[in-house]
Amino acid sequence: MLWARLRKEQLGHKFRRQHSFGNYIADFYCPDKKLIVEIDGSQHLDQEAYDTERTTFFGKQGFRVVRFWNSEINTNMEGVITKIIGLLE
């Protein structure tokens, strides 16, 4: 659902989907703003250390990371889009 709102530069910036960086794959990536958008499901409750490691890796590469829960995407898409737009500005 989120990809449908990010693709084709609908927010004024190009996003890539499933972009790899080293050993990691970012859910969505905006090259112009070095912004990574991660979508977390319930499996992420049990892998907090791994997610922290990923975020640290991305940060050391100069990327900003924003995370949303699947439930946020499903229940508050406009709020998610508003936050992403704020990070793009």
PDB file of N, CA, C and O in Angstrom, chain B, residues numbered from 101:
ATOM      1  N   MET B 101       0.820  -1.205   0.000  1.00  0.00           N
ATOM      2  CA  MET B 101       0.000   0.000   0.000  1.00  0.00           C
ATOM      3  C   MET B 101       0.862   1.267   0.000  1.00  0.00           C
ATOM      4  O   MET B 101       0.560   2.237  -0.696  1.00  0.00           O
ATOM      5  N   LEU B 102       1.941   1.242   0.793  1.00  0.00           N
ATOM      6  CA  LEU B 102       2.788   2.430   0.842  1.00  0.00           C
ATOM      7  C   LEU B 102       3.494   2.659  -0.487  1.00  0.00           C
ATOM      8  O   LEU B 102       3.643   3.802  -0.918  1.00  0.00           O
ATOM      9  N   TRP B 103       3.926   1.596  -1.135  1.00  0.00           N
ATOM     10  CA  TRP B 103       4.614   1.742  -2.410  1.00  0.00           C
ATOM     11  C   TRP B 103       3.726   2.460  -3.426  1.00  0.00           C
ATOM     12  O   TRP B 103       4.218   3.243  -4.239  1.00  0.00           O
ATOM     13  N   ALA B 104       2.442   2.200  -3.381  1.00  0.00           N
ATOM     14  CA  ALA B 104       1.517   2.859  -4.309  1.00  0.00           C
ATOM     15  C   ALA B 104       1.532   4.377  -4.120  1.00  0.00           C
ATOM     16  O   ALA B 104       1.237   5.117  -5.058  1.00  0.00           O
ATOM     17  N   ARG B 105       1.870   4.845  -2.919  1.00  0.00           N
ATOM     18  CA  ARG B 105       1.919   6.283  -2.644  1.00  0.00           C
ATOM     19  C   ARG B 105       3.303   6.894  -2.874  1.00  0.00           C
ATOM     20  O   ARG B 105       3.428   8.105  -3.057  1.00  0.00           O
ATOM     21  N   LEU B 106       4.349   6.046  -2.865  1.00  0.00           N
ATOM     22  CA  LEU B 106       5.714   6.559  -3.027  1.00  0.00           C
ATOM     23  C   LEU B 106       6.191   6.522  -4.472  1.00  0.00           C
ATOM     24  O   LEU B 106       7.016   7.342  -4.875  1.00  0.00           O
ATOM     25  N   ARG B 107       5.689   5.593  -5.240  1.00  0.00           N
ATOM     26  CA  ARG B 107       6.212   5.390  -6.596  1.00  0.00           C
ATOM     27  C   ARG B 107       5.843   6.535  -7.536  1.00  0.00           C
ATOM     28  O   ARG B 107       4.945   7.332  -7.265  1.00  0.00           O
ATOM     29  N   LYS B 108       6.555   6.584  -8.626  1.00  0.00           N
ATOM     30  CA  LYS B 108       6.334   7.586  -9.681  1.00  0.00           C
ATOM     31  C   LYS B 108       6.432   9.024  -9.173  1.00  0.00           C
ATOM     32  O   LYS B 108       5.721   9.910  -9.648  1.00  0.00           O
ATOM     33  N   GLU B 109       7.319   9.243  -8.205  1.00  0.00           N
ATOM     34  CA  GLU B 109       7.622  10.579  -7.690  1.00  0.00           C
ATOM     35  C   GLU B 109       6.380  11.349  -7.240  1.00  0.00           C
ATOM     36  O   GLU B 109       6.308  12.567  -7.401  1.00  0.00           O
ATOM     37  N   GLN B 110       5.409  10.641  -6.679  1.00  0.00           N
ATOM     38  CA  GLN B 110       4.186  11.306  -6.227  1.00  0.00           C
ATOM     39  C   GLN B 110       4.436  12.302  -5.094  1.00  0.00           C
ATOM     40  O   GLN B 110       3.664  13.242  -4.906  1.00  0.00           O
ATOM     41  N   LEU B 111       5.515  12.093  -4.343  1.00  0.00           N
ATOM     42  CA  LEU B 111       5.849  13.020  -3.254  1.00  0.00           C
ATOM     43  C   LEU B 111       6.928  14.015  -3.673  1.00  0.00           C
ATOM     44  O   LEU B 111       7.493  14.722  -2.838  1.00  0.00           O
ATOM     45  N   GLY B 112       7.205  14.061  -4.966  1.00  0.00           N
ATOM     46  CA  GLY B 112       8.195  15.001  -5.485  1.00  0.00           C
ATOM     47  C   GLY B 112       9.615  14.468  -5.494  1.00  0.00           C
ATOM     48  O   GLY B 112      10.542  15.190  -5.861  1.00  0.00           O
ATOM     49  N   HIS B 113       9.801  13.219  -5.097  1.00  0.00           N
ATOM     50  CA  HIS B 113      11.124  12.605  -5.066  1.00  0.00           C
ATOM     51  C   HIS B 113      11.005  11.148  -5.495  1.00  0.00           C
ATOM     52  O   HIS B 113       9.993  10.492  -5.252  1.00  0.00           O
ATOM     53  N   LYS B 114      12.049  10.665  -6.129  1.00  0.00           N
ATOM     54  CA  LYS B 114      12.080   9.268  -6.562  1.00  0.00           C
ATOM     55  C   LYS B 114      12.388   8.358  -5.378  1.00  0.00           C
ATOM     56  O   LYS B 114      13.284   8.637  -4.581  1.00  0.00           O
ATOM     57  N   PHE B 115      11.641   7.279  -5.276  1.00  0.00           N
ATOM     58  CA  PHE B 115      11.908   6.237  -4.288  1.00  0.00           C
ATOM     59  C   PHE B 115      12.223   4.946  -5.009  1.00  0.00           C
ATOM     60  O   PHE B 115      11.689   4.671  -6.084  1.00  0.00           O
ATOM     61  N   ARG B 116      13.085   4.164  -4.414  1.00  0.00           N
ATOM     62  CA  ARG B 116      13.366   2.808  -4.889  1.00  0.00           C
ATOM     63  C   ARG B 116      12.794   1.837  -3.874  1.00  0.00           C
ATOM     64  O   ARG B 116      12.698   2.142  -2.685  1.00  0.00           O
ATOM     65  N   ARG B 117      12.423   0.682  -4.353  1.00  0.00           N
ATOM     66  CA  ARG B 117      11.845  -0.345  -3.500  1.00  0.00           C
ATOM     67  C   ARG B 117      12.831  -1.501  -3.370  1.00  0.00           C
ATOM     68  O   ARG B 117      13.455  -1.894  -4.356  1.00  0.00           O
ATOM     69  N   GLN B 118      12.976  -2.042  -2.180  1.00  0.00           N
ATOM     70  CA  GLN B 118      13.854  -3.185  -1.917  1.00  0.00           C
ATOM     71  C   GLN B 118      15.266  -2.930  -2.445  1.00  0.00           C
ATOM     72  O   GLN B 118      15.773  -3.673  -3.285  1.00  0.00           O
ATOM     73  N   HIS B 119      15.885  -1.874  -1.940  1.00  0.00           N
ATOM     74  CA  HIS B 119      17.222  -1.477  -2.388  1.00  0.00           C
ATOM     75  C   HIS B 119      18.261  -2.034  -1.421  1.00  0.00           C
ATOM     76  O   HIS B 119      18.120  -1.893  -0.206  1.00  0.00           O
ATOM     77  N   SER B 120      19.304  -2.667  -1.957  1.00  0.00           N
ATOM     78  CA  SER B 120      20.307  -3.290  -1.090  1.00  0.00           C
ATOM     79  C   SER B 120      21.461  -2.336  -0.792  1.00  0.00           C
ATOM     80  O   SER B 120      21.908  -1.561  -1.637  1.00  0.00           O
ATOM     81  N   PHE B 121      21.919  -2.435   0.458  1.00  0.00           N
ATOM     82  CA  PHE B 121      23.078  -1.711   0.963  1.00  0.00           C
ATOM     83  C   PHE B 121      23.885  -2.718   1.756  1.00  0.00           C
ATOM     84  O   PHE B 121      23.445  -3.155   2.819  1.00  0.00           O
ATOM     85  N   GLY B 122      25.044  -3.092   1.271  1.00  0.00           N
ATOM     86  CA  GLY B 122      25.833  -4.097   1.976  1.00  0.00           C
ATOM     87  C   GLY B 122      25.038  -5.378   2.146  1.00  0.00           C
ATOM     88  O   GLY B 122      24.524  -5.928   1.172  1.00  0.00           O
ATOM     89  N   ASN B 123      24.933  -5.854   3.373  1.00  0.00           N
ATOM     90  CA  ASN B 123      24.191  -7.083   3.669  1.00  0.00           C
ATOM     91  C   ASN B 123      22.722  -6.831   3.965  1.00  0.00           C
ATOM     92  O   ASN B 123      21.999  -7.761   4.321  1.00  0.00           O
ATOM     93  N   TYR B 124      22.272  -5.605   3.828  1.00  0.00           N
ATOM     94  CA  TYR B 124      20.912  -5.240   4.205  1.00  0.00           C
ATOM     95  C   TYR B 124      20.103  -4.795   2.992  1.00  0.00           C
ATOM     96  O   TYR B 124      20.653  -4.326   1.995  1.00  0.00           O
ATOM     97  N   ILE B 125      18.801  -4.949   3.099  1.00  0.00           N
ATOM     98  CA  ILE B 125      17.886  -4.477   2.062  1.00  0.00           C
ATOM     99  C   ILE B 125      16.900  -3.520   2.715  1.00  0.00           C
ATOM    100  O   ILE B 125      16.184  -3.887   3.647  1.00  0.00           O
ATOM    101  N   ALA B 126      16.872  -2.296   2.218  1.00  0.00           N
ATOM    102  CA  ALA B 126      15.928  -1.293   2.722  1.00  0.00           C
ATOM    103  C   ALA B 126      14.595  -1.474   2.008  1.00  0.00           C
ATOM    104  O   ALA B 126      14.557  -1.756   0.811  1.00  0.00           O
ATOM    105  N   ASP B 127      13.510  -1.311   2.746  1.00  0.00           N
ATOM    106  CA  ASP B 127      12.187  -1.447   2.131  1.00  0.00           C
ATOM    107  C   ASP B 127      11.995  -0.392   1.044  1.00  0.00           C
ATOM    108  O   ASP B 127      11.637  -0.716  -0.089  1.00  0.00           O
ATOM    109  N   PHE B 128      12.234   0.870   1.395  1.00  0.00           N
ATOM    110  CA  PHE B 128      12.109   1.972   0.438  1.00  0.00           C
ATOM    111  C   PHE B 128      13.257   2.940   0.672  1.00  0.00           C
ATOM    112  O   PHE B 128      13.693   3.150   1.804  1.00  0.00           O
ATOM    113  N   TYR B 129      13.741   3.528  -0.420  1.00  0.00           N
ATOM    114  CA  TYR B 129      14.909   4.401  -0.338  1.00  0.00           C
ATOM    115  C   TYR B 129      14.736   5.575  -1.278  1.00  0.00           C
ATOM    116  O   TYR B 129      14.412   5.398  -2.453  1.00  0.00           O
ATOM    117  N   CYS B 130      14.952   6.781  -0.759  1.00  0.00           N
ATOM    118  CA  CYS B 130      14.926   8.003  -1.565  1.00  0.00           C
ATOM    119  C   CYS B 130      16.369   8.488  -1.710  1.00  0.00           C
ATOM    120  O   CYS B 130      16.931   9.050  -0.770  1.00  0.00           O
ATOM    121  N   PRO B 131      16.974   8.275  -2.888  1.00  0.00           N
ATOM    122  CA  PRO B 131      18.377   8.658  -3.077  1.00  0.00           C
ATOM    123  C   PRO B 131      18.643  10.150  -2.902  1.00  0.00           C
ATOM    124  O   PRO B 131      19.670  10.527  -2.337  1.00  0.00           O
ATOM    125  N   ASP B 132      17.734  11.009  -3.379  1.00  0.00           N
ATOM    126  CA  ASP B 132      17.947  12.455  -3.294  1.00  0.00           C
ATOM    127  C   ASP B 132      18.105  12.940  -1.868  1.00  0.00           C
ATOM    128  O   ASP B 132      18.900  13.841  -1.600  1.00  0.00           O
ATOM    129  N   LYS B 133      17.361  12.356  -0.958  1.00  0.00           N
ATOM    130  CA  LYS B 133      17.347  12.807   0.432  1.00  0.00           C
ATOM    131  C   LYS B 133      18.028  11.832   1.381  1.00  0.00           C
ATOM    132  O   LYS B 133      18.058  12.058   2.591  1.00  0.00           O
ATOM    133  N   LYS B 134      18.578  10.743   0.832  1.00  0.00           N
ATOM    134  CA  LYS B 134      19.249   9.718   1.649  1.00  0.00           C
ATOM    135  C   LYS B 134      18.347   9.271   2.800  1.00  0.00           C
ATOM    136  O   LYS B 134      18.774   9.142   3.948  1.00  0.00           O
ATOM    137  N   LEU B 135      17.087   9.042   2.445  1.00  0.00           N
ATOM    138  CA  LEU B 135      16.075   8.636   3.418  1.00  0.00           C
ATOM    139  C   LEU B 135      15.670   7.191   3.163  1.00  0.00           C
ATOM    140  O   LEU B 135      15.346   6.815   2.036  1.00  0.00           O
ATOM    141  N   ILE B 136      15.691   6.393   4.211  1.00  0.00           N
ATOM    142  CA  ILE B 136      15.247   5.003   4.144  1.00  0.00           C
ATOM    143  C   ILE B 136      13.968   4.888   4.954  1.00  0.00           C
ATOM    144  O   ILE B 136      13.896   5.345   6.095  1.00  0.00           O
ATOM    145  N   VAL B 137      12.961   4.272   4.353  1.00  0.00           N
ATOM    146  CA  VAL B 137      11.686   4.031   5.022  1.00  0.00           C
ATOM    147  C   VAL B 137      11.553   2.529   5.231  1.00  0.00           C
ATOM    148  O   VAL B 137      11.571   1.753   4.276  1.00  0.00           O
ATOM    149  N   GLU B 138      11.419   2.131   6.487  1.00  0.00           N
ATOM    150  CA  GLU B 138      11.293   0.721   6.844  1.00  0.00           C
ATOM    151  C   GLU B 138       9.887   0.450   7.360  1.00  0.00           C
ATOM    152  O   GLU B 138       9.331   1.245   8.117  1.00  0.00           O
ATOM    153  N   ILE B 139       9.326  -0.662   6.952  1.00  0.00           N
ATOM    154  CA  ILE B 139       8.014  -1.100   7.417  1.00  0.00           C
ATOM    155  C   ILE B 139       8.218  -2.347   8.265  1.00  0.00           C
ATOM    156  O   ILE B 139       8.788  -3.336   7.805  1.00  0.00           O
ATOM    157  N   ASP B 140       7.749  -2.291   9.506  1.00  0.00           N
ATOM    158  CA  ASP B 140       7.964  -3.383  10.453  1.00  0.00           C
ATOM    159  C   ASP B 140       6.663  -4.110  10.761  1.00  0.00           C
ATOM    160  O   ASP B 140       5.639  -3.493  11.056  1.00  0.00           O
ATOM    161  N   GLY B 141       6.728  -5.413  10.688  1.00  0.00           N
ATOM    162  CA  GLY B 141       5.612  -6.262  11.091  1.00  0.00           C
ATOM    163  C   GLY B 141       5.874  -6.833  12.467  1.00  0.00           C
ATOM    164  O   GLY B 141       6.860  -6.479  13.115  1.00  0.00           O
ATOM    165  N   SER B 142       5.006  -7.706  12.911  1.00  0.00           N
ATOM    166  CA  SER B 142       5.112  -8.261  14.262  1.00  0.00           C
ATOM    167  C   SER B 142       6.403  -9.045  14.482  1.00  0.00           C
ATOM    168  O   SER B 142       6.849  -9.176  15.621  1.00  0.00           O
ATOM    169  N   GLN B 143       7.014  -9.567  13.418  1.00  0.00           N
ATOM    170  CA  GLN B 143       8.260 -10.308  13.568  1.00  0.00           C
ATOM    171  C   GLN B 143       9.376  -9.425  14.119  1.00  0.00           C
ATOM    172  O   GLN B 143      10.348  -9.933  14.678  1.00  0.00           O
ATOM    173  N   HIS B 144       9.246  -8.122  13.968  1.00  0.00           N
ATOM    174  CA  HIS B 144      10.275  -7.202  14.437  1.00  0.00           C
ATOM    175  C   HIS B 144      10.263  -7.043  15.952  1.00  0.00           C
ATOM    176  O   HIS B 144      11.214  -6.512  16.525  1.00  0.00           O
ATOM    177  N   LEU B 145       9.203  -7.494  16.603  1.00  0.00           N
ATOM    178  CA  LEU B 145       9.159  -7.453  18.064  1.00  0.00           C
ATOM    179  C   LEU B 145      10.245  -8.331  18.668  1.00  0.00           C
ATOM    180  O   LEU B 145      10.748  -8.051  19.757  1.00  0.00           O
ATOM    181  N   ASP B 146      10.603  -9.393  17.955  1.00  0.00           N
ATOM    182  CA  ASP B 146      11.599 -10.346  18.447  1.00  0.00           C
ATOM    183  C   ASP B 146      12.999 -10.106  17.900  1.00  0.00           C
ATOM    184  O   ASP B 146      13.915 -10.870  18.204  1.00  0.00           O
ATOM    185  N   GLN B 147      13.181  -9.073  17.110  1.00  0.00           N
ATOM    186  CA  GLN B 147      14.503  -8.840  16.521  1.00  0.00           C
ATOM    187  C   GLN B 147      14.948  -7.394  16.686  1.00  0.00           C
ATOM    188  O   GLN B 147      15.487  -6.791  15.758  1.00  0.00           O
ATOM    189  N   GLU B 148      14.722  -6.852  17.857  1.00  0.00           N
ATOM    190  CA  GLU B 148      15.082  -5.468  18.128  1.00  0.00           C
ATOM    191  C   GLU B 148      16.577  -5.215  17.950  1.00  0.00           C
ATOM    192  O   GLU B 148      16.967  -4.179  17.412  1.00  0.00           O
ATOM    193  N   ALA B 149      17.416  -6.149  18.396  1.00  0.00           N
ATOM    194  CA  ALA B 149      18.872  -5.978  18.271  1.00  0.00           C
ATOM    195  C   ALA B 149      19.276  -5.918  16.798  1.00  0.00           C
ATOM    196  O   ALA B 149      20.113  -5.098  16.418  1.00  0.00           O
ATOM    197  N   TYR B 150      18.691  -6.776  15.973  1.00  0.00           N
ATOM    198  CA  TYR B 150      18.998  -6.779  14.542  1.00  0.00           C
ATOM    199  C   TYR B 150      18.573  -5.466  13.891  1.00  0.00           C
ATOM    200  O   TYR B 150      19.321  -4.895  13.097  1.00  0.00           O
ATOM    201  N   ASP B 151      17.378  -4.989  14.224  1.00  0.00           N
ATOM    202  CA  ASP B 151      16.899  -3.725  13.659  1.00  0.00           C
ATOM    203  C   ASP B 151      17.788  -2.559  14.087  1.00  0.00           C
ATOM    204  O   ASP B 151      18.058  -1.656  13.295  1.00  0.00           O
ATOM    205  N   THR B 152      18.238  -2.581  15.330  1.00  0.00           N
ATOM    206  CA  THR B 152      19.146  -1.531  15.814  1.00  0.00           C
ATOM    207  C   THR B 152      20.463  -1.574  15.045  1.00  0.00           C
ATOM    208  O   THR B 152      21.011  -0.535  14.679  1.00  0.00           O
ATOM    209  N   GLU B 153      20.962  -2.777  14.803  1.00  0.00           N
ATOM    210  CA  GLU B 153      22.198  -2.948  14.026  1.00  0.00           C
ATOM    211  C   GLU B 153      22.033  -2.401  12.608  1.00  0.00           C
ATOM    212  O   GLU B 153      22.918  -1.717  12.094  1.00  0.00           O
ATOM    213  N   ARG B 154      20.906  -2.704  11.985  1.00  0.00           N
ATOM    214  CA  ARG B 154      20.624  -2.198  10.634  1.00  0.00           C
ATOM    215  C   ARG B 154      20.567  -0.679  10.615  1.00  0.00           C
ATOM    216  O   ARG B 154      21.173  -0.034   9.759  1.00  0.00           O
ATOM    217  N   THR B 155      19.838  -0.116  11.562  1.00  0.00           N
ATOM    218  CA  THR B 155      19.686   1.335  11.618  1.00  0.00           C
ATOM    219  C   THR B 155      21.031   2.004  11.855  1.00  0.00           C
ATOM    220  O   THR B 155      21.321   3.043  11.262  1.00  0.00           O
ATOM    221  N   THR B 156      21.849   1.420  12.711  1.00  0.00           N
ATOM    222  CA  THR B 156      23.197   1.944  12.959  1.00  0.00           C
ATOM    223  C   THR B 156      24.033   1.889  11.689  1.00  0.00           C
ATOM    224  O   THR B 156      24.725   2.853  11.359  1.00  0.00           O
ATOM    225  N   PHE B 157      23.977   0.770  10.974  1.00  0.00           N
ATOM    226  CA  PHE B 157      24.708   0.634   9.708  1.00  0.00           C
ATOM    227  C   PHE B 157      24.274   1.716   8.729  1.00  0.00           C
ATOM    228  O   PHE B 157      25.116   2.398   8.146  1.00  0.00           O
ATOM    229  N   PHE B 158      22.969   1.877   8.546  1.00  0.00           N
ATOM    230  CA  PHE B 158      22.461   2.891   7.617  1.00  0.00           C
ATOM    231  C   PHE B 158      22.906   4.291   8.050  1.00  0.00           C
ATOM    232  O   PHE B 158      23.292   5.108   7.214  1.00  0.00           O
ATOM    233  N   GLY B 159      22.851   4.562   9.343  1.00  0.00           N
ATOM    234  CA  GLY B 159      23.263   5.868   9.850  1.00  0.00           C
ATOM    235  C   GLY B 159      24.724   6.162   9.577  1.00  0.00           C
ATOM    236  O   GLY B 159      25.078   7.286   9.223  1.00  0.00           O
ATOM    237  N   LYS B 160      25.580   5.157   9.740  1.00  0.00           N
ATOM    238  CA  LYS B 160      27.010   5.341   9.464  1.00  0.00           C
ATOM    239  C   LYS B 160      27.280   5.595   7.992  1.00  0.00           C
ATOM    240  O   LYS B 160      28.318   6.151   7.637  1.00  0.00           O
ATOM    241  N   GLN B 161      26.345   5.188   7.129  1.00  0.00           N
ATOM    242  CA  GLN B 161      26.480   5.440   5.699  1.00  0.00           C
ATOM    243  C   GLN B 161      25.900   6.808   5.315  1.00  0.00           C
ATOM    244  O   GLN B 161      25.942   7.197   4.148  1.00  0.00           O
ATOM    245  N   GLY B 162      25.364   7.526   6.293  1.00  0.00           N
ATOM    246  CA  GLY B 162      24.822   8.863   6.050  1.00  0.00           C
ATOM    247  C   GLY B 162      23.342   8.887   5.735  1.00  0.00           C
ATOM    248  O   GLY B 162      22.829   9.904   5.270  1.00  0.00           O
ATOM    249  N   PHE B 163      22.641   7.784   5.980  1.00  0.00           N
ATOM    250  CA  PHE B 163      21.211   7.715   5.702  1.00  0.00           C
ATOM    251  C   PHE B 163      20.400   8.013   6.958  1.00  0.00           C
ATOM    252  O   PHE B 163      20.819   7.706   8.074  1.00  0.00           O
ATOM    253  N   ARG B 164      19.246   8.608   6.758  1.00  0.00           N
ATOM    254  CA  ARG B 164      18.267   8.744   7.832  1.00  0.00           C
ATOM    255  C   ARG B 164      17.279   7.594   7.675  1.00  0.00           C
ATOM    256  O   ARG B 164      16.931   7.218   6.556  1.00  0.00           O
ATOM    257  N   VAL B 165      16.833   7.045   8.780  1.00  0.00           N
ATOM    258  CA  VAL B 165      15.902   5.916   8.752  1.00  0.00           C
ATOM    259  C   VAL B 165      14.655   6.288   9.520  1.00  0.00           C
ATOM    260  O   VAL B 165      14.724   6.793  10.641  1.00  0.00           O
ATOM    261  N   VAL B 166      13.509   6.031   8.903  1.00  0.00           N
ATOM    262  CA  VAL B 166      12.234   6.182   9.595  1.00  0.00           C
ATOM    263  C   VAL B 166      11.526   4.833   9.524  1.00  0.00           C
ATOM    264  O   VAL B 166      11.531   4.169   8.487  1.00  0.00           O
ATOM    265  N   ARG B 167      10.918   4.438  10.640  1.00  0.00           N
ATOM    266  CA  ARG B 167      10.242   3.139  10.720  1.00  0.00           C
ATOM    267  C   ARG B 167       8.766   3.344  11.024  1.00  0.00           C
ATOM    268  O   ARG B 167       8.378   4.207  11.810  1.00  0.00           O
ATOM    269  N   PHE B 168       7.970   2.524  10.376  1.00  0.00           N
ATOM    270  CA  PHE B 168       6.535   2.499  10.631  1.00  0.00           C
ATOM    271  C   PHE B 168       6.110   1.060  10.846  1.00  0.00           C
ATOM    272  O   PHE B 168       6.682   0.144  10.256  1.00  0.00           O
ATOM    273  N   TRP B 169       5.116   0.859  11.683  1.00  0.00           N
ATOM    274  CA  TRP B 169       4.526  -0.463  11.860  1.00  0.00           C
ATOM    275  C   TRP B 169       3.518  -0.710  10.752  1.00  0.00           C
ATOM    276  O   TRP B 169       2.894   0.227  10.253  1.00  0.00           O
ATOM    277  N   ASN B 170       3.359  -1.952  10.370  1.00  0.00           N
ATOM    278  CA  ASN B 170       2.341  -2.316   9.377  1.00  0.00           C
ATOM    279  C   ASN B 170       0.985  -1.740   9.760  1.00  0.00           C
ATOM    280  O   ASN B 170       0.246  -1.250   8.906  1.00  0.00           O
ATOM    281  N   SER B 171       0.665  -1.801  11.044  1.00  0.00           N
ATOM    282  CA  SER B 171      -0.641  -1.307  11.494  1.00  0.00           C
ATOM    283  C   SER B 171      -0.798   0.189  11.214  1.00  0.00           C
ATOM    284  O   SER B 171      -1.903   0.646  10.925  1.00  0.00           O
ATOM    285  N   GLU B 172       0.294   0.959  11.296  1.00  0.00           N
ATOM    286  CA  GLU B 172       0.227   2.388  10.957  1.00  0.00           C
ATOM    287  C   GLU B 172      -0.114   2.581   9.490  1.00  0.00           C
ATOM    288  O   GLU B 172      -0.914   3.446   9.134  1.00  0.00           O
ATOM    289  N   ILE B 173       0.497   1.770   8.649  1.00  0.00           N
ATOM    290  CA  ILE B 173       0.230   1.857   7.212  1.00  0.00           C
ATOM    291  C   ILE B 173      -1.241   1.558   6.950  1.00  0.00           C
ATOM    292  O   ILE B 173      -1.882   2.221   6.135  1.00  0.00           O
ATOM    293  N   ASN B 174      -1.764   0.566   7.637  1.00  0.00           N
ATOM    294  CA  ASN B 174      -3.147   0.142   7.419  1.00  0.00           C
ATOM    295  C   ASN B 174      -4.183   1.082   8.011  1.00  0.00           C
ATOM    296  O   ASN B 174      -5.291   1.190   7.485  1.00  0.00           O
ATOM    297  N   THR B 175      -3.842   1.764   9.096  1.00  0.00           N
ATOM    298  CA  THR B 175      -4.858   2.571   9.782  1.00  0.00           C
ATOM    299  C   THR B 175      -4.631   4.075   9.706  1.00  0.00           C
ATOM    300  O   THR B 175      -5.549   4.847   9.980  1.00  0.00           O
ATOM    301  N   ASN B 176      -3.425   4.506   9.338  1.00  0.00           N
ATOM    302  CA  ASN B 176      -3.121   5.940   9.334  1.00  0.00           C
ATOM    303  C   ASN B 176      -2.201   6.308   8.182  1.00  0.00           C
ATOM    304  O   ASN B 176      -1.169   6.948   8.384  1.00  0.00           O
ATOM    305  N   MET B 177      -2.571   5.907   6.986  1.00  0.00           N
ATOM    306  CA  MET B 177      -1.722   6.160   5.820  1.00  0.00           C
ATOM    307  C   MET B 177      -1.427   7.647   5.647  1.00  0.00           C
ATOM    308  O   MET B 177      -0.295   8.014   5.331  1.00  0.00           O
ATOM    309  N   GLU B 178      -2.413   8.501   5.847  1.00  0.00           N
ATOM    310  CA  GLU B 178      -2.186   9.934   5.647  1.00  0.00           C
ATOM    311  C   GLU B 178      -1.188  10.475   6.666  1.00  0.00           C
ATOM    312  O   GLU B 178      -0.383  11.345   6.333  1.00  0.00           O
ATOM    313  N   GLY B 179      -1.226   9.986   7.874  1.00  0.00           N
ATOM    314  CA  GLY B 179      -0.248  10.394   8.883  1.00  0.00           C
ATOM    315  C   GLY B 179       1.154   9.944   8.519  1.00  0.00           C
ATOM    316  O   GLY B 179       2.119  10.682   8.716  1.00  0.00           O
ATOM    317  N   VAL B 180       1.272   8.726   7.985  1.00  0.00           N
ATOM    318  CA  VAL B 180       2.564   8.199   7.530  1.00  0.00           C
ATOM    319  C   VAL B 180       3.105   9.057   6.389  1.00  0.00           C
ATOM    320  O   VAL B 180       4.275   9.438   6.392  1.00  0.00           O
ATOM    321  N   ILE B 181       2.260   9.353   5.427  1.00  0.00           N
ATOM    322  CA  ILE B 181       2.685  10.160   4.272  1.00  0.00           C
ATOM    323  C   ILE B 181       3.092  11.564   4.738  1.00  0.00           C
ATOM    324  O   ILE B 181       4.082  12.116   4.257  1.00  0.00           O
ATOM    325  N   THR B 182       2.342  12.130   5.658  1.00  0.00           N
ATOM    326  CA  THR B 182       2.670  13.456   6.180  1.00  0.00           C
ATOM    327  C   THR B 182       4.046  13.445   6.837  1.00  0.00           C
ATOM    328  O   THR B 182       4.830  14.372   6.636  1.00  0.00           O
ATOM    329  N   LYS B 183       4.347  12.419   7.613  1.00  0.00           N
ATOM    330  CA  LYS B 183       5.657  12.326   8.262  1.00  0.00           C
ATOM    331  C   LYS B 183       6.771  12.179   7.224  1.00  0.00           C
ATOM    332  O   LYS B 183       7.822  12.806   7.351  1.00  0.00           O
ATOM    333  N   ILE B 184       6.549  11.363   6.211  1.00  0.00           N
ATOM    334  CA  ILE B 184       7.558  11.189   5.162  1.00  0.00           C
ATOM    335  C   ILE B 184       7.788  12.507   4.424  1.00  0.00           C
ATOM    336  O   ILE B 184       8.932  12.877   4.159  1.00  0.00           O
ATOM    337  N   ILE B 185       6.719  13.210   4.094  1.00  0.00           N
ATOM    338  CA  ILE B 185       6.856  14.509   3.412  1.00  0.00           C
ATOM    339  C   ILE B 185       7.676  15.457   4.270  1.00  0.00           C
ATOM    340  O   ILE B 185       8.538  16.168   3.754  1.00  0.00           O
ATOM    341  N   GLY B 186       7.420  15.477   5.581  1.00  0.00           N
ATOM    342  CA  GLY B 186       8.194  16.325   6.483  1.00  0.00           C
ATOM    343  C   GLY B 186       9.672  16.001   6.461  1.00  0.00           C
ATOM    344  O   GLY B 186      10.506  16.904   6.530  1.00  0.00           O
ATOM    345  N   LEU B 187      10.005  14.733   6.366  1.00  0.00           N
ATOM    346  CA  LEU B 187      11.406  14.322   6.311  1.00  0.00           C
ATOM    347  C   LEU B 187      12.048  14.631   4.965  1.00  0.00           C
ATOM    348  O   LEU B 187      13.268  14.776   4.876  1.00  0.00           O
ATOM    349  N   LEU B 188      11.248  14.732   3.933  1.00  0.00           N
ATOM    350  CA  LEU B 188      11.772  15.054   2.601  1.00  0.00           C
ATOM    351  C   LEU B 188      12.046  16.551   2.451  1.00  0.00           C
ATOM    352  O   LEU B 188      12.829  16.952   1.590  1.00  0.00           O
ATOM    353  N   GLU B 189      11.422  17.359   3.261  1.00  0.00           N
ATOM    354  CA  GLU B 189      11.583  18.820   3.141  1.00  0.00           C
ATOM    355  C   GLU B 189      12.837  19.311   3.815  1.00  0.00           C
ATOM    356  O   GLU B 189      13.115  20.510   3.803  1.00  0.00           O
TER     357      GLU B 189
END
